[in-house]
């Protein structure tokens, strides 16, 4: 098993927290994602580094009152990024334009899960 110290220096731990939306007027600090993935210097996902280290690209979806969902960050042909939790695509969560988004503290990104689009704020980005 590869140790975190053996990962590419581009790997970052990204914390996303649910932003304001209907039912959550102040956002939700207890709902979001922890992502371990390589980022370019500008904060965009590094597809080339991901390709050579994809087995280490992880996601944890946390939500109050539910068990955490642990999965992998994956990329479809054509560049669509998604979170893959189990075999098949029924439970996949798709990142909206993740290839163009910047994972920089304070920025916003969207994820489609359970048939609905939700917006998350990048709460922190740090070395693992």
MIVEX-688584 format. One line per 3 residues: number of its first residue (from 1); for each residue x, y, z of N, C-alpha, C. Coordinates in Angstrom, 1 decimal, always signed. Example, Ala and Ser with C-alpha at 12.3 -4.5 7.8 and 13.67 -1.06 7.14 Angstrom:
REM MIVEX-688584
1> +13.2 -5.7 +7.8 +12.3 -4.5 +7.8 +13.2 -3.3 +7.8; +12.8 -2.2 +7.1 +13.7 -1.1 +7.1 +12.9 +0.0 +7.9;
END
This chain:
REM MIVEX-688584
1> +0.8 -1.2 +0.0 +0.0 +0.0 +0.0 +0.9 +1.2 +0.0; +0.6 +2.2 -0.9 +1.3 +3.4 -0.9 +1.0 +4.3 +0.3; +2.1 +4.9 +0.8 +1.9 +5.8 +1.9 +1.6 +7.2 +1.4;
4> +1.0 +8.1 +2.1 +0.7 +9.4 +1.7 +2.0 +10.1 +1.3; +3.1 +9.9 +2.0 +4.3 +10.5 +1.7 +4.8 +10.2 +0.3; +4.4 +9.0 -0.3 +4.8 +8.6 -1.6 +4.0 +9.2 -2.7;
7> +2.9 +9.9 -2.4 +2.1 +10.5 -3.4 +2.8 +11.6 -4.1; +2.3 +12.0 -5.3 +2.7 +13.1 -6.0 +2.6 +14.4 -5.2; +3.6 +15.3 -5.3 +3.5 +16.5 -4.5 +2.3 +17.4 -4.8;
10> +1.6 +17.1 -5.9 +0.4 +17.9 -6.3 -0.9 +17.4 -5.6; -0.8 +16.3 -4.8 -2.0 +15.9 -4.1 -2.4 +16.9 -3.0; -3.7 +17.1 -2.9 -4.3 +17.9 -1.9 -5.5 +17.3 -1.3;
13> -5.8 +17.7 +0.0 -7.0 +17.3 +0.6 -7.9 +18.5 +0.4; -9.1 +18.3 -0.2 -10.0 +19.4 -0.4 -11.3 +19.1 +0.4; -11.7 +20.1 +1.1 -13.0 +20.0 +1.9 -14.0 +20.9 +1.3;
16> -15.1 +20.3 +0.9 -16.3 +21.0 +0.3 -17.4 +21.0 +1.3; -18.0 +22.1 +1.6 -19.2 +22.2 +2.5 -20.4 +22.7 +1.7; -21.6 +22.1 +2.0 -22.8 +22.6 +1.4 -23.0 +24.1 +1.5;
19> -23.3 +24.7 +0.4 -23.5 +26.2 +0.4 -25.0 +26.4 +0.6; -25.4 +27.7 +0.7 -26.8 +28.0 +0.9 -27.7 +27.4 -0.2; -28.8 +26.9 +0.2 -29.8 +26.4 -0.8 -31.1 +26.2 +0.0;
22> -32.1 +25.9 -0.8 -33.4 +25.7 -0.1 -33.3 +24.6 +0.9; -33.8 +24.9 +2.1 -33.7 +24.0 +3.2 -32.5 +24.2 +4.1; -31.5 +24.9 +3.5 -30.2 +25.2 +4.2 -29.8 +26.7 +3.9;
25> -30.6 +27.6 +4.5 -30.4 +29.0 +4.2 -29.0 +29.6 +4.6; -28.4 +28.9 +5.5 -27.0 +29.3 +6.0 -26.0 +28.3 +5.5; -26.3 +27.4 +4.6 -25.4 +26.3 +4.2 -25.4 +25.2 +5.3;
28> -24.5 +24.3 +5.2 -24.5 +23.2 +6.2 -23.0 +22.8 +6.4; -22.5 +23.1 +7.6 -21.1 +22.7 +7.9 -20.9 +21.3 +8.1; -22.0 +20.5 +8.3 -21.9 +19.1 +8.6 -22.2 +18.2 +7.4;
31> -22.3 +18.8 +6.2 -22.6 +18.1 +5.0 -21.6 +18.5 +3.9; -20.9 +17.5 +3.3 -20.0 +17.9 +2.3 -19.1 +16.7 +1.8; -18.0 +17.1 +1.3 -17.1 +16.1 +0.8 -15.7 +16.4 +1.2;
34> -14.9 +15.3 +1.4 -13.5 +15.3 +1.6 -12.9 +14.6 +0.3; -12.1 +15.3 -0.4 -11.5 +14.8 -1.6 -10.0 +14.7 -1.5; -9.4 +13.6 -1.9 -7.9 +13.5 -2.0 -7.6 +13.4 -3.5;
37> -7.0 +14.4 -4.1 -6.8 +14.5 -5.5 -5.6 +15.4 -5.9; -5.0 +15.2 -7.0 -3.9 +16.1 -7.5 -4.5 +17.3 -8.1; -3.9 +18.5 -7.7 -4.3 +19.7 -8.3 -3.2 +20.4 -9.0;
40> -3.5 +21.1 -10.1 -2.5 +22.0 -10.7 -2.2 +23.2 -9.9; -1.2 +24.0 -10.2 -0.9 +25.2 -9.4 -2.1 +26.2 -9.3; -2.9 +26.2 -10.4 -4.1 +27.1 -10.4 -5.3 +26.5 -9.6;
43> -5.2 +25.3 -9.1 -6.3 +24.7 -8.3 -7.2 +23.8 -9.1; -6.9 +23.7 -10.4 -7.7 +22.8 -11.2 -7.2 +21.3 -11.1; -8.2 +20.4 -11.2 -7.8 +19.0 -11.2 -6.7 +18.7 -12.2;
46> -5.7 +17.9 -11.8 -4.6 +17.5 -12.7 -4.9 +16.2 -13.3; -5.5 +16.1 -14.5 -5.9 +14.9 -15.2 -4.7 +13.9 -15.4; -3.6 +14.5 -15.8 -2.4 +13.6 -16.1 -1.9 +13.0 -14.8;
49> -1.8 +13.7 -13.7 -1.4 +13.1 -12.5 -2.4 +12.2 -11.9; -3.7 +12.5 -12.1 -4.8 +11.6 -11.7 -4.6 +10.2 -12.4; -4.4 +10.3 -13.7 -4.3 +9.1 -14.5 -3.2 +8.1 -14.0;
52> -2.1 +8.6 -13.5 -1.1 +7.8 -13.0 -1.2 +7.4 -11.5; -2.1 +8.1 -10.8 -2.3 +7.8 -9.4 -3.8 +7.7 -9.0; -4.6 +7.2 -10.0 -6.1 +7.2 -9.7 -6.5 +6.3 -8.6;
55> -5.7 +5.3 -8.3 -6.1 +4.4 -7.2 -6.0 +5.1 -5.8; -5.4 +6.3 -5.8 -5.2 +7.0 -4.5 -6.2 +8.2 -4.4; -7.0 +8.5 -5.5 -7.9 +9.6 -5.6 -9.2 +9.2 -4.9;
58> -9.4 +9.7 -3.7 -10.6 +9.2 -2.9 -11.5 +10.4 -2.6; -12.8 +10.0 -2.2 -13.8 +10.9 -1.8 -14.5 +10.3 -0.6; -14.9 +11.2 +0.3 -15.8 +10.8 +1.4 -16.9 +11.8 +1.4;
61> -18.1 +11.3 +1.3 -19.3 +12.2 +1.4 -19.9 +12.0 +2.8; -20.0 +13.1 +3.5 -20.5 +13.1 +4.8 -21.8 +13.9 +4.9; -22.7 +13.4 +5.7 -24.1 +14.1 +5.8 -24.6 +13.7 +7.2;
64> -25.2 +14.7 +7.9 -25.7 +14.4 +9.3 -26.7 +13.2 +9.3; -26.6 +12.3 +10.2 -27.6 +11.2 +10.4 -27.4 +10.1 +9.4; -26.3 +10.1 +8.6 -26.1 +9.1 +7.7 -24.6 +8.6 +7.8;
67> -24.4 +7.3 +7.4 -23.1 +6.8 +7.3 -22.3 +7.5 +6.2; -21.0 +7.7 +6.4 -20.2 +8.3 +5.4 -20.1 +7.4 +4.2; -20.1 +7.9 +3.0 -19.9 +7.2 +1.8 -18.5 +7.4 +1.3;
70> -17.8 +6.3 +1.1 -16.4 +6.3 +0.7 -16.3 +5.8 -0.8; -15.6 +6.6 -1.6 -15.5 +6.2 -3.0 -14.3 +6.7 -3.6; -14.3 +6.7 -4.9 -13.1 +7.2 -5.7 -13.5 +8.3 -6.6;
73> -12.5 +9.2 -6.9 -12.7 +10.2 -7.9 -12.3 +9.5 -9.2; -13.3 +9.6 -10.2 -13.1 +9.0 -11.5 -13.3 +10.0 -12.6; -12.9 +9.6 -13.8 -13.0 +10.5 -15.0 -13.5 +9.6 -16.1;
76> -14.6 +10.1 -16.8 -15.1 +9.4 -18.0 -14.4 +9.9 -19.2; -14.3 +9.0 -20.3 -13.8 +9.5 -21.5 -14.6 +10.8 -21.9; -13.9 +11.8 -22.3 -14.5 +13.1 -22.6 -14.3 +14.1 -21.5;
79> -13.8 +13.6 -20.3 -13.4 +14.5 -19.3 -14.4 +14.8 -18.1; -15.5 +14.1 -18.1 -16.5 +14.3 -17.0 -15.9 +13.6 -15.7; -15.8 +14.4 -14.6 -15.4 +13.9 -13.4 -16.6 +13.4 -12.5;
82> -16.4 +12.3 -11.8 -17.5 +11.9 -10.9 -17.0 +11.1 -9.7; -17.8 +11.0 -8.7 -17.5 +10.2 -7.5 -18.2 +8.9 -7.7; -17.4 +7.8 -7.6 -17.9 +6.4 -7.8 -17.8 +5.7 -6.5;
85> -18.9 +5.3 -6.0 -19.0 +4.6 -4.6 -19.1 +3.1 -4.7; -19.9 +2.6 -5.7 -20.1 +1.2 -5.8 -20.1 +0.8 -7.3; -20.0 -0.5 -7.6 -20.0 -1.0 -9.0 -21.3 -0.4 -9.7;
88> -21.2 +0.0 -10.9 -22.3 +0.5 -11.7 -22.4 +2.0 -11.5; -23.3 +2.6 -12.2 -23.4 +4.1 -12.2 -24.6 +4.6 -11.5; -25.4 +3.8 -10.8 -26.6 +4.2 -10.2 -26.4 +5.2 -9.0;
91> -25.2 +5.0 -8.3 -24.9 +5.8 -7.2 -23.9 +6.9 -7.5; -23.4 +7.0 -8.7 -22.4 +8.0 -9.1 -22.9 +9.4 -8.8; -22.0 +10.3 -8.4 -22.3 +11.7 -8.3 -21.4 +12.5 -9.2;
94> -21.9 +13.3 -10.1 -21.2 +14.0 -11.1 -20.8 +15.4 -10.7; -19.6 +15.7 -10.9 -19.1 +17.1 -10.7 -19.4 +17.9 -11.9; -20.1 +19.0 -11.7 -20.5 +19.9 -12.8 -19.3 +20.7 -13.2;
97> -18.8 +20.5 -14.4 -17.7 +21.2 -15.0 -16.4 +21.1 -14.1; -16.2 +20.0 -13.4 -15.1 +19.9 -12.5 -13.7 +20.1 -13.2; -13.7 +19.8 -14.5 -12.4 +20.0 -15.3 -12.0 +21.4 -15.4;
100> -13.0 +22.3 -15.4 -12.8 +23.8 -15.5 -12.8 +24.5 -14.2; -13.3 +23.9 -13.1 -13.4 +24.6 -11.8 -12.0 +24.6 -11.1; -11.9 +25.7 -10.3 -10.7 +25.8 -9.5 -11.1 +25.5 -8.0;
103> -10.3 +24.5 -7.5 -10.5 +24.1 -6.1 -9.6 +24.9 -5.2; -10.1 +26.1 -5.0 -9.4 +27.1 -4.2 -10.3 +27.6 -3.1; -9.8 +27.8 -1.9 -10.6 +28.2 -0.8 -11.5 +29.4 -1.1;
106> -12.8 +29.2 -0.8 -13.8 +30.3 -1.1 -14.5 +30.1 -2.4; -14.0 +29.3 -3.4 -14.7 +29.1 -4.6 -15.9 +28.2 -4.4; -16.8 +28.1 -5.4 -17.9 +27.3 -5.4 -17.9 +26.3 -6.5;
109> -18.3 +25.0 -6.2 -18.4 +24.0 -7.2 -19.8 +23.3 -7.0; -20.2 +22.6 -8.1 -21.5 +21.9 -8.0 -21.4 +20.4 -8.2; -22.2 +19.7 -7.5 -22.2 +18.2 -7.7 -23.7 +17.8 -7.8;
112> -23.9 +16.9 -8.8 -25.2 +16.3 -9.0 -25.3 +15.0 -8.3; -26.2 +15.0 -7.3 -26.4 +13.7 -6.5 -27.9 +13.5 -6.2; -28.3 +12.3 -6.2 -29.7 +12.0 -6.0 -30.6 +12.7 -7.0;
115> -30.2 +13.0 -8.2 -31.0 +13.6 -9.2 -31.0 +15.1 -9.1; -30.4 +15.7 -8.1 -30.4 +17.2 -8.0 -29.0 +17.8 -7.9; -28.9 +19.0 -8.4 -27.6 +19.7 -8.4 -27.5 +20.5 -7.0;
118> -26.4 +20.4 -6.4 -26.1 +21.0 -5.1 -24.8 +21.8 -5.2; -24.7 +23.0 -4.6 -23.5 +23.8 -4.7 -22.8 +23.7 -3.3; -21.5 +23.6 -3.5 -20.6 +23.5 -2.3 -19.5 +24.5 -2.4;
121> -19.1 +25.0 -1.2 -18.0 +26.0 -1.1 -16.7 +25.2 -0.8; -15.7 +25.6 -1.4 -14.4 +25.0 -1.0 -14.0 +25.6 +0.3; -14.0 +24.8 +1.4 -13.7 +25.3 +2.7 -12.2 +25.4 +3.0;
124> -11.5 +24.4 +2.4 -10.0 +24.4 +2.6 -9.4 +23.5 +1.6; -8.1 +23.8 +1.4 -7.3 +23.0 +0.5 -5.9 +22.9 +1.2; -5.5 +21.7 +1.4 -4.2 +21.5 +2.1 -3.5 +20.3 +1.7;
127> -2.2 +20.2 +2.0 -1.4 +19.0 +1.7 -1.9 +17.9 +2.7; -2.0 +16.7 +2.2 -2.4 +15.6 +3.0 -1.4 +15.2 +4.1;
END
